[in-house]
Amino acid sequence: MQSKKYSLIESITNVAIGYLVALGSQLIIFPVFGISVPLRSNLAIGAFFTVVSIIRSYCLRRVFNRIKI
């Protein structure tokens, strides 16, 4: 079984990497579709969703650890 601390570390690492991939993707693909969003706005929006993702990922990890499939 994974400890709560390790679950949190794994969740943060997973989401941080996902955030960087998403940000890079947005910077490349948005201009292709004519979407102009300032970098500061992209970072702020991404930060909000990153916090939500960390909470979601951590909670799901804990649920799956309790199920013991």
Long-range contacts (C-beta under 8 A, 24 or more apart in sequence): 1-65, 1-68, 2-61, 2-65, 4-62, 7-58, 7-61, 7-62, 7-65, 8-54, 8-58, 10-57, 10-61, 11-54, 11-57, 11-58, 11-61, 12-54, 14-57, 15-50, 15-53, 15-54, 15-57, 16-50, 18-53, 19-46, 19-49, 19-50, 19-53, 22-46
